[in-house]
Amino acid sequence: QVQLMESGGGLVQAGGSLRLSCAAPGSIFSIIAMGWYRQAPGKQRELVARFTRGGNTYYGDSVKGRFTISRDNADNTVYLQMNSLKPEDTAVYYCNAQVVVGGSTGDYWGQGTQVTVSS
């Protein structure tokens, strides 16, 4: 079992910034893809940002130009810098990683971290 360790999140006023981080354990062999999704009350989980092993980066349309995903390969950590936050960004943010560990490929989720943006 791969446990993703999330940190960051919290309460911020509209226009403010937050930074999320997610660390995957060092026991994984390789990362196929890693990134962030979010789910607001009553809505489906949606892509925020993710990168793939091939070097491609994807952003949800609603966060393009405001959020930036980055990674530290040495620590298997991915970061999400969120700027110009809006009340509609309020959601639980989940880290997701598709990794190879122990010879098998798996899809793993973090426990989620709450982001609340007040107007």
PADRENGU-921842 format. One line per 4 residues: number of its first residue (from 1); their letters; for each residue z, y, x of N, C-alpha, C, O. Coordinates in nm, 4 decimals, padded with zeros to 6 digits. Example, Ala and Ser with C-alpha at 12.3 -4.5 7.8 and 13.67 -1.06 7.14 Angstrom:
BEGIN
1> as> 00.7800:-00.5690:01.3190:00.7800:-00.4500:01.2300:00.7800:-00.3300:01.3200:00.8465:-00.3319:01.4236 ~ 00.7080:-00.2250:01.2850:00.7140:-00.1060:01.3670:00.7870:00.0030:01.2900:00.8039:00.1138:01.3409 .
This chain:
BEGIN
1> qvql> 00.0000:-00.1186:00.0846:00.0000:00.0000:00.0000:00.0000:00.1240:00.0885:00.0780:00.1339:00.1832 ~ -00.0867:00.2169:00.0573:-00.0962:00.3416:00.1314:-00.0258:00.4508:00.0529:-00.0604:00.4773:-00.0623 ~ 00.0711:00.5131:00.1136:00.1457:00.6199:00.0478:00.1003:00.7534:00.1031:00.1118:00.7794:00.2229 ~ 00.0488:00.8375:00.0156:00.0054:00.9707:00.0543:00.1208:01.0678:00.0335:00.1839:01.0698:-00.0721 .
5> mesg> 00.1472:01.1478:00.1357:00.2601:01.2408:00.1304:00.2074:01.3811:00.1045:00.1433:01.4411:00.1908 ~ 00.2345:01.4325:-00.0137:00.1903:01.5659:-00.0524:00.3022:01.6675:-00.0325:00.4204:01.6348:-00.0430 ~ 00.2630:01.7907:-00.0037:00.3596:01.8995:00.0020:00.2886:02.0288:-00.0346:00.1658:02.0364:-00.0350 ~ 00.3674:02.1289:-00.0648:00.3125:02.2561:-00.1094:00.3237:02.2657:-00.2597:00.3983:02.1897:-00.3214 .
9> gglv> 00.2513:02.3571:-00.3190:00.2622:02.3772:-00.4618:00.3773:02.4702:-00.4942:00.4480:02.5171:-00.4050 ~ 00.3954:02.4966:-00.6231:00.5017:02.5848:-00.6660:00.4518:02.6876:-00.7647:00.3479:02.6710:-00.8286 ~ 00.5286:02.7938:-00.7751:00.4976:02.9009:-00.8702:00.4482:03.0235:-00.7945:00.5090:03.0644:-00.6956 ~ 00.3390:03.0816:-00.8403:00.2827:03.1993:-00.7762:00.2212:03.2899:-00.8826:00.1775:03.2433:-00.9878 .
13> qagg> 00.2186:03.4175:-00.8542:00.1551:03.5106:-00.9463:00.0036:03.5076:-00.9309:-00.0486:03.4717:-00.8254 ~ -00.0650:03.5453:-01.0359:-00.2110:03.5525:-01.0303:-00.2546:03.6425:-00.9152:-00.1979:03.7493:-00.8922 ~ -00.3566:03.5966:-00.8441:-00.4040:03.6686:-00.7274:-00.3413:03.6229:-00.5976:-00.3866:03.6600:-00.4893 ~ -00.2379:03.5431:-00.6085:-00.1677:03.4943:-00.4902:-00.2332:03.3728:-00.4290:-00.3404:03.3295:-00.4712 .
17> slrl> -00.1662:03.3184:-00.3278:-00.2191:03.2046:-00.2527:-00.1137:03.0963:-00.2377:00.0065:03.1228:-00.2368 ~ -00.1618:02.9755:-00.2261:-00.0776:02.8607:-00.1961:-00.1561:02.7669:-00.1058:-00.2791:02.7699:-00.1020 ~ -00.0828:02.6841:-00.0336:-00.1459:02.5851:00.0514:-00.0832:02.4481:00.0243:00.0385:02.4308:00.0302 ~ -00.1689:02.3533:-00.0050:-00.1248:02.2166:-00.0245:-00.1620:02.1338:00.0978:-00.2614:02.1607:00.1652 .
21> scaa> -00.0814:02.0339:00.1246:-00.1150:01.9416:00.2313:-00.0916:01.7989:00.1846:-00.0083:01.7724:00.0979 ~ -00.1671:01.7081:00.2445:-00.1563:01.5672:00.2090:-00.1784:01.4861:00.3355:-00.2810:01.4997:00.4022 ~ -00.0826:01.4025:00.3676:-00.0908:01.3213:00.4886:-00.1036:01.1743:00.4533:-00.0294:01.1217:00.3704 ~ -00.1987:01.1097:00.5175:-00.2141:00.9655:00.5033:-00.1482:00.8985:00.6233:-00.1456:00.9568:00.7317 .
25> pgsi> -00.0956:00.7793:00.6070:-00.0240:00.7142:00.7164:-00.1162:00.6809:00.8321:-00.2370:00.6647:00.8151 ~ -00.0570:00.6712:00.9495:-00.1361:00.6421:01.0677:-00.1879:00.5011:01.0735:-00.2695:00.4687:01.1598 ~ -00.1420:00.4156:00.9827:-00.1836:00.2752:00.9859:-00.3237:00.2536:00.9312:-00.3793:00.1446:00.9452 ~ -00.3817:00.3564:00.8688:-00.5145:00.3350:00.8137:-00.6169:00.3308:00.9259:-00.5996:00.3945:01.0299 .
29> fsii> -00.7239:00.2549:00.9037:-00.8262:00.2404:01.0052:-00.9222:00.3579:01.0032:-00.9555:00.4147:01.1072 ~ -00.9660:00.3933:00.8842:-01.0556:00.5077:00.8733:-01.0502:00.5661:00.7331:-01.0126:00.4988:00.6372 ~ -01.0878:00.6911:00.7236:-01.0934:00.7612:00.5958:-01.2381:00.7691:00.5512:-01.3233:00.8209:00.6235 ~ -01.2657:00.7185:00.4338:-01.4003:00.7263:00.3776:-01.4196:00.8602:00.3085:-01.5230:00.9253:00.3238 .
33> amgw> -01.3197:00.8998:00.2331:-01.3213:01.0289:00.1648:-01.1775:01.0673:00.1355:-01.0905:00.9814:00.1209 ~ -01.1536:01.1977:00.1271:-01.0181:01.2452:00.0999:-01.0273:01.3826:00.0381:-01.1134:01.4627:00.0747 ~ -00.9390:01.4096:-00.0552:-00.9443:01.5404:-00.1168:-00.8435:01.5579:-00.2275:-00.7436:01.4863:-00.2341 ~ -00.8698:01.6530:-00.3141:-00.7770:01.6942:-00.4186:-00.8441:01.6953:-00.5554:-00.9597:01.7349:-00.5703 .
37> yrqa> -00.7690:01.6510:-00.6532:-00.8056:01.6599:-00.7936:-00.6912:01.7292:-00.8649:-00.5814:01.7412:-00.8106 ~ -00.7171:01.7747:-00.9865:-00.6097:01.8366:-01.0639:-00.6225:01.7994:-01.2103:-00.7303:01.7658:-01.2592 ~ -00.5100:01.8062:-01.2782:-00.5080:01.7760:-01.4210:-00.4153:01.8726:-01.4908:-00.2953:01.8773:-01.4635 ~ -00.4726:01.9492:-01.5810:-00.3949:02.0408:-01.6629:-00.3565:01.9705:-01.7928:-00.4222:01.8742:-01.8323 .
41> pgkq> -00.2516:02.0169:-01.8595:-00.2093:01.9529:-01.9851:-00.3228:01.9475:-02.0868:-00.3882:02.0481:-02.1142 ~ -00.3447:01.8299:-02.1415:-00.4469:01.8135:-02.2435:-00.5883:01.8071:-02.1908:-00.6832:01.8023:-02.2691 ~ -00.6043:01.8068:-02.0599:-00.7391:01.8033:-02.0013:-00.7545:01.6817:-01.9112:-00.6568:01.6196:-01.8694 ~ -00.8810:01.6497:-01.8825:-00.9077:01.5382:-01.7931:-00.8873:01.5811:-01.6483:-00.8941:01.6992:-01.6142 .
45> relv> -00.8625:01.4820:-01.5657:-00.8499:01.5093:-01.4227:-00.9870:01.5500:-01.3701:-01.0888:01.4900:-01.4047 ~ -00.9877:01.6536:-01.2853:-01.1139:01.7056:-01.2343:-01.1078:01.7244:-01.0836:-01.0009:01.7422:-01.0251 ~ -01.2248:01.7200:-01.0232:-01.2361:01.7420:-00.8802:-01.2036:01.8866:-00.8463:-01.2495:01.9797:-00.9124 ~ -01.1234:01.9030:-00.7417:-01.1001:02.0364:-00.6856:-01.1833:02.0495:-00.5584:-01.2684:02.1377:-00.5473 .
49> arft> -01.1578:01.9613:-00.4636:-01.2328:01.9634:-00.3382:-01.2131:01.8315:-00.2659:-01.1057:01.7717:-00.2724 ~ -01.3160:01.7867:-00.1975:-01.3040:01.6652:-00.1196:-01.4061:01.6659:-00.0091:-01.5085:01.7337:-00.0172 ~ -01.3769:01.5890:00.0956:-01.4754:01.5707:00.2007:-01.5003:01.4219:00.2180:-01.4160:01.3391:00.1835 ~ -01.6166:01.3890:00.2717:-01.6510:01.2502:00.2971:-01.6656:01.2264:00.4465:-01.6778:01.3197:00.5259 .
53> rggn> -01.6640:01.1003:00.4818:-01.6738:01.0631:00.6223:-01.8024:01.1145:00.6847:-01.8075:01.1413:00.8048 ~ -01.9054:01.1280:00.6039:-02.0326:01.1763:00.6550:-02.0344:01.3243:00.6840:-02.1342:01.3763:00.7341 ~ -01.9252:01.3939:00.6534:-01.9175:01.5357:00.6834:-01.9500:01.6254:00.5664:-01.9517:01.7477:00.5803 ~ -01.9760:01.5657:00.4497:-02.0055:01.6476:00.3325:-01.8772:01.6948:00.2658:-01.7773:01.6230:00.2624 .
57> tyyg> -01.8813:01.8153:00.2135:-01.7686:01.8739:00.1429:-01.8128:01.9134:00.0027:-01.9211:01.9689:-00.0160 ~ -01.7287:01.8847:-00.0947:-01.7621:01.9138:-00.2337:-01.6486:01.9947:-00.2965:-01.5309:01.9703:-00.2701 ~ -01.6862:02.0898:-00.3788:-01.5892:02.1722:-00.4516:-01.6229:02.1713:-00.6001:-01.7392:02.1645:-00.6397 ~ -01.5173:02.1785:-00.6809:-01.5384:02.2002:-00.8224:-01.5932:02.3400:-00.8442:-01.5601:02.4322:-00.7697 .
61> dsvk> -01.6763:02.3564:-00.9454:-01.7411:02.4856:-00.9682:-01.6400:02.5982:-00.9875:-01.6635:02.7110:-00.9443 ~ -01.5298:02.5685:-01.0510:-01.4339:02.6743:-01.0839:-01.3545:02.7244:-00.9636:-01.2875:02.8273:-00.9726 ~ -01.3609:02.6537:-00.8520:-01.2814:02.6950:-00.7357:-01.3676:02.7391:-00.6183:-01.3150:02.7842:-00.5166 ~ -01.4976:02.7270:-00.6308:-01.5859:02.7658:-00.5211:-01.5652:02.9118:-00.4839:-01.5600:02.9994:-00.5703 .
65> grft> -01.5535:02.9364:-00.3547:-01.5332:03.0719:-00.3059:-01.3873:03.1150:-00.3017:-01.3544:03.2184:-00.2437 ~ -01.3000:03.0360:-00.3630:-01.1565:03.0714:-00.3628:-01.0709:02.9684:-00.2887:-00.9713:03.0028:-00.2252 ~ -01.1111:02.8431:-00.2979:-01.0351:02.7357:-00.2343:-01.1124:02.6838:-00.1141:-01.2354:02.6834:-00.1121 ~ -01.0364:02.6398:-00.0134:-01.0974:02.5820:00.1057:-01.0239:02.4554:00.1449:-00.9014:02.4548:00.1576 .
69> isrd> -01.0985:02.3491:00.1638:-01.0403:02.2238:00.2096:-01.0650:02.2106:00.3595:-01.1725:02.2434:00.4098 ~ -00.9634:02.1621:00.4287:-00.9772:02.1400:00.5718:-00.8991:02.0144:00.6089:-00.8234:01.9613:00.5276 ~ -00.9175:01.9677:00.7308:-00.8511:01.8433:00.7688:-00.8137:01.8451:00.9163:-00.8739:01.9136:00.9989 ~ -00.7112:01.7663:00.9442:-00.6677:01.7431:01.0809:-00.6859:01.5933:01.1045:-00.6046:01.5123:01.0600 .
73> nadn> -00.7922:01.5576:01.1744:-00.8218:01.4161:01.1931:-00.7140:01.3447:01.2735:-00.6890:01.2259:01.2530 ~ -00.6512:01.4161:01.3637:-00.5503:01.3531:01.4492:-00.4306:01.3057:01.3679:-00.3671:01.2059:01.4020 ~ -00.4001:01.3777:01.2602:-00.2827:01.3449:01.1794:-00.3183:01.2855:01.0440:-00.2303:01.2621:00.9612 ~ -00.4477:01.2609:01.0209:-00.4914:01.2101:00.8895:-00.4396:01.2992:00.7774:-00.3924:01.2497:00.6750 .
77> tvyl> -00.4484:01.4292:00.7964:-00.3947:01.5237:00.6994:-00.5066:01.6112:00.6454:-00.5946:01.6548:00.7197 ~ -00.5022:01.6363:00.5162:-00.5975:01.7270:00.4533:-00.5211:01.8427:00.3908:-00.4127:01.8245:00.3352 ~ -00.5778:01.9594:00.4004:-00.5152:02.0805:00.3487:-00.6038:02.1426:00.2419:-00.7262:02.1299:00.2455 ~ -00.5407:02.2092:00.1477:-00.6141:02.2846:00.0468:-00.5563:02.4252:00.0435:-00.4450:02.4463:-00.0048 .
81> qmns> -00.6312:02.5198:00.0943:-00.5922:02.6606:00.0885:-00.6463:02.7194:-00.0398:-00.7671:02.7195:-00.0633 ~ -00.5569:02.7691:-00.1223:-00.5950:02.8217:-00.2524:-00.5674:02.9712:-00.2548:-00.4521:03.0135:-00.2469 ~ -00.6708:03.0495:-00.2656:-00.6592:03.1952:-00.2698:-00.7057:03.2476:-00.4047:-00.7722:03.1773:-00.4807 ~ -00.6702:03.3702:-00.4327:-00.7106:03.4352:-00.5580:-00.6815:03.3458:-00.6779:-00.7670:03.3253:-00.7641 .
85> lkpe> -00.5615:03.2938:-00.6816:-00.5255:03.1991:-00.7872:-00.5254:03.2657:-00.9240:-00.4912:03.3830:-00.9385 ~ -00.5645:03.1877:-01.0232:-00.5726:03.2339:-01.1608:-00.4816:03.1472:-01.2479:-00.4507:03.0340:-01.2106 ~ -00.4389:03.1978:-01.3616:-00.3563:03.1156:-01.4509:-00.4225:02.9836:-01.4875:-00.3536:02.8836:-01.5075 ~ -00.5547:02.9817:-01.4965:-00.6241:02.8581:-01.5319:-00.6248:02.7566:-01.4186:-00.6711:02.6441:-01.4376 .
89> dtav> -00.5751:02.7931:-01.3025:-00.5585:02.6963:-01.1938:-00.4300:02.6160:-01.2097:-00.4055:02.5213:-01.1350 ~ -00.3491:02.6538:-01.3062:-00.2243:02.5821:-01.3306:-00.2525:02.4379:-01.3673:-00.3267:02.4103:-01.4616 ~ -00.1930:02.3454:-01.2924:-00.2173:02.2030:-01.3130:-00.1298:02.1241:-01.2166:-00.0650:02.1800:-01.1281 ~ -00.1297:01.9934:-01.2362:-00.0746:01.9044:-01.1351:-00.1891:01.8665:-01.0421:-00.2941:01.8197:-01.0864 .
93> yycn> -00.1675:01.8871:-00.9146:-00.2705:01.8596:-00.8145:-00.2390:01.7260:-00.7470:-00.1271:01.7015:-00.7017 ~ -00.3409:01.6410:-00.7418:-00.3249:01.5070:-00.6867:-00.4120:01.4904:-00.5627:-00.5299:01.5256:-00.5624 ~ -00.3524:01.4370:-00.4593:-00.4286:01.3996:-00.3415:-00.4896:01.2616:-00.3639:-00.4266:01.1733:-00.4222 ~ -00.6114:01.2445:-00.3175:-00.6811:01.1163:-00.3299:-00.7419:01.0793:-00.1959:-00.7971:01.1643:-00.1260 .
97> aqvv> -00.7318:00.9544:-00.1611:-00.7925:00.9079:-00.0366:-00.8559:00.7717:-00.0578:-00.7960:00.6815:-00.1165 ~ -00.9773:00.7587:-00.0094:-01.0464:00.6306:-00.0044:-01.0487:00.5909:00.1427:-01.1123:00.6560:00.2255 ~ -00.9780:00.4827:00.1729:-00.9562:00.4499:00.3137:-00.9795:00.3021:00.3387:-00.9814:00.2196:00.2474 ~ -00.9969:00.2729:00.4655:-01.0026:00.1344:00.5106:-00.8705:00.1069:00.5817:-00.8352:00.1741:00.6786 .
101> vggs> -00.7994:00.0080:00.5322:-00.6712:-00.0290:00.5917:-00.6568:-00.1794:00.5844:-00.6810:-00.2404:00.4803 ~ -00.6169:-00.2389:00.6961:-00.5977:-00.3829:00.6984:-00.7235:-00.4605:00.6654:-00.7158:-00.5710:00.6117 ~ -00.8383:-00.4049:00.6965:-00.9634:-00.4735:00.6699:-01.0157:-00.4583:00.5294:-01.1209:-00.5130:00.4965 ~ -00.9445:-00.3852:00.4456:-00.9872:-00.3670:00.3071:-01.0038:-00.2199:00.2747:-00.9405:-00.1335:00.3352 .
105> tgdy> -01.0894:-00.1935:00.1788:-01.1102:-00.0568:00.1315:-01.0290:-00.0359:00.0050:-01.0291:-00.1202:-00.0846 ~ -00.9595:00.0775:-00.0017:-00.8792:00.1055:-00.1190:-00.8864:00.2507:-00.1599:-00.9239:00.3369:-00.0804 ~ -00.8512:00.2771:-00.2818:-00.8510:00.4111:-00.3395:-00.7071:00.4430:-00.3782:-00.6466:00.3717:-00.4583 ~ -00.6527:00.5494:-00.3215:-00.5106:00.5784:-00.3380:-00.4884:00.7206:-00.3858:-00.5663:00.8115:-00.3571 .
109> wgqg> -00.3781:00.7371:-00.4607:-00.3413:00.8675:-00.5153:-00.1995:00.9057:-00.4732:-00.1114:00.8205:-00.4610 ~ -00.1796:01.0361:-00.4513:-00.0454:01.0870:-00.4304:00.0277:01.0990:-00.5634:-00.0290:01.0733:-00.6696 ~ 00.1536:01.1383:-00.5559:00.2360:01.1465:-00.6764:00.2080:01.2724:-00.7568:00.2489:01.2828:-00.8724 ~ 00.1391:01.3671:-00.6968:00.1076:01.4914:-00.7662:00.2071:01.6015:-00.7331:00.3261:01.5765:-00.7139 .
113> tqvt> 00.1565:01.7224:-00.7268:00.2415:01.8395:-00.7031:00.2009:01.9486:-00.8015:00.0823:01.9746:-00.8217 ~ 00.3001:02.0113:-00.8617:00.2740:02.1105:-00.9659:00.2379:02.2453:-00.9047:00.3057:02.2940:-00.8142 ~ 00.1322:02.3034:-00.9544:00.0943:02.4408:-00.9205:00.0947:02.5203:-01.0502:00.0249:02.4862:-01.1457 ~ 00.1735:02.6256:-01.0522:00.1826:02.7113:-01.1700:00.1494:02.8540:-01.1309:00.2114:02.9108:-01.0410 .
117> vss> 00.0517:02.9113:-01.1986:00.0089:03.0480:-01.1702:00.0423:03.1336:-01.2918:-00.0090:03.1110:-01.4014 ~ 00.1280:03.2311:-01.2710:00.1688:03.3171:-01.3807:00.0782:03.4399:-01.3888:00.0273:03.4880:-01.2876 ~ 00.0594:03.4887:-01.5091:-00.0295:03.6050:-01.5288:00.0460:03.7353:-01.5159:-00.0130:03.8425:-01.5294 .
